[in-house]
Amino acid sequence: MSTTRTTLLRAGTVAALAAAGVVIAGGAAFAHVTVHPESYAKGATDGVLTFRVPNEEDTAATTKVQVFLPTDHPVLGVLVHPQDGWTAKVTTAALKTPVKTDDGTITEAASEITFTGGRIGAGQYEDFDVAFGQLPEDGGRLVFKTLQTYSDGKVVRWIEEPAGGEEPENPAPVLKLTAAAPAADDSGPAAAKTPRASGASDSTARGLGIAGLVAGVIGIAAAVFAIRRSRSVQP
């Protein structure tokens, strides 16, 4: 076998192994339970969180999913979207620190959502949609620890919180809380930028432009009249 052919075979083998590694790594990442979207603004209202649960077993189906919601930074007004074949149970807990809202003081919130009755087979996943009324206004992230139970009795605990740059073996779904958008202010300099103010400015500009044009026409007419008159009085 020639040196060139041997080199090409080795390069092809390395490329194939690298590609396989990418596929395996991608499959492992997809096997994690995740929450979507990955981020929401602090204090966001009337939104939806989607928990994606893939099945990572070849010989067993996922039959139970338990999502635990933080109560130190509670998610208020939780509602579960009906899922074909699944039954959802929402458990609430008393809050150590009640939350004051426009509708009153909240003393308890959802602490766990359990989905049972359905099946997620090998090579499949299920999306569980959970609506919320309001997210906490403080904190940098929400961690939703999750237990995934299989038909053979195996339980995978997606409860490890990320720390540092390395991802844990069984990471919990994490929702990042970003800075809330500043509220609009109807007073001050910004008010001059409203459509009404812009319209008034445009009207003023048009009026000045027309006045200038009229003045120019009058000036030209006067000049022409003066020239003609001067010619008529010449001997």
C-alpha positions, 0 to 999 in steps of 0.5 A: 500500500502506497504512503499516499493511500495510507495517509488518506485512509488515516485521514478518513478514519480520523474524520469519521471518528470526529463526525461520530463524536459530534453525533454522540455529543449532540445526542447526549445534549439532546437527551437532557430535559430542557426549558424553552425559551432559554430566557425571559425578562424579569417580571414577565407576565402572561408567558409560556414555558415549554419543558422538552423531555426526550427519551434516552432509553432504547428498551423503556418508555418515559411514563412519569415526569416531575417538574419542581418549581422554585418557591424562593423565587416563585412563578405565579399563576401557573396553568398546565396545557392539556396534553393528549394521554397525560394527566397533570397534577399541580402541587402548591406550597406556602411561600416563606415570603409572600409576594405583593401584586396588583391583585393582592398578596400571594401566599402560595404558589406552584411547587411541583407539576407531575405528568403521568399516564402517557408514554414517551418511546425510544427516539421520541420526545414530548413538550409540556407547556406551562403558562404563567401569570408572572415571573419573579422580578429579582434573581438571575435564573430559575432552576427547575429540577426534574425527575424522569421515570421509565417503565422499567423503574429507572429514575433519572434525576435532572437536578444538578445546577450548572457551576462554572464552565462545565456542564454537569452530567445531569443538568436541571433545566435553567431559565435565565432572567434578563433585565426588564425593559424600561417603562415608557415615559409620556413626559419629558423630552421624549414627548416631543417625539410623539406623532402629534408633536411630529405632525405639528412640527411638519405643519409649521415647517410647511407653513414657513416654506410656503410663506418664504415661497410667496415672499420670494414671488412677491419680491421677483414681481416687484423687481420686474415692475421696477425695471419696466417702470425705469425703462418707461421713464427713460428719454 
